[in-house]
Amino acid sequence: MDKINKLVSQRAVVIFSTSSCCMCHTVKRLICELGVNPAVYELDEEDRGKEMEKALSKLLNRTPSVPAVFIGGKLIGSTDKVMSLHLSGKLVPLLRDAGALWL
């Protein structure tokens, strides 16, 4: 969990993902198309990826643990939460407040 907290504190938007996950791809694409340059950590390519995946599962209280999106150091959630925020018009202001967008 310490590794996750450290990574999350270093950027405005952090996405934990796996390279073969289609929902992860969807979330990464949405965030990037909004003009954000997130830090993306592909857990299947990280040295301590399995350990981080277990910690994220506990944090999210679900499996699979990816995608896991953090904005402004706070856990937002997975695909459903990100899409819900986007469709309700709340995602862009959240990104702006975190300093990830300059619109």
CORLIN-V975180 format. One record per residue. RES is the residue in three letters. OMEGA is omega in whole degrees, 0 to 359 (* if undefined). Layout:
# CORLIN-V975180
RES	OMEGA
RES	OMEGA
This chain:
# CORLIN-V975180
MET	179
ASP	179
LYS	179
ILE	180
ASN	179
LYS	181
LEU	182
VAL	183
SER	187
GLN	182
ARG	180
ALA	180
VAL	179
VAL	178
ILE	172
PHE	192
SER	164
THR	188
SER	182
SER	184
CYS	182
CYS	178
MET	175
CYS	179
HIS	180
THR	181
VAL	179
LYS	180
ARG	178
LEU	182
ILE	180
CYS	180
GLU	175
LEU	178
GLY	181
VAL	175
ASN	185
PRO	167
ALA	181
VAL	178
TYR	178
GLU	188
LEU	178
ASP	178
GLU	181
GLU	178
ASP	181
ARG	184
GLY	180
LYS	178
GLU	179
MET	180
GLU	177
LYS	179
ALA	178
LEU	177
SER	178
LYS	181
LEU	181
LEU	185
ASN	179
ARG	173
THR	3
PRO	184
SER	182
VAL	357
PRO	174
ALA	185
VAL	176
PHE	177
ILE	181
GLY	179
GLY	182
LYS	176
LEU	176
ILE	179
GLY	184
SER	185
THR	184
ASP	181
LYS	180
VAL	180
MET	178
SER	177
LEU	181
HIS	183
LEU	179
SER	179
GLY	183
LYS	183
LEU	182
VAL	177
PRO	178
LEU	178
LEU	179
ARG	180
ASP	180
ALA	181
GLY	180
ALA	179
LEU	179
TRP	180
LEU	*
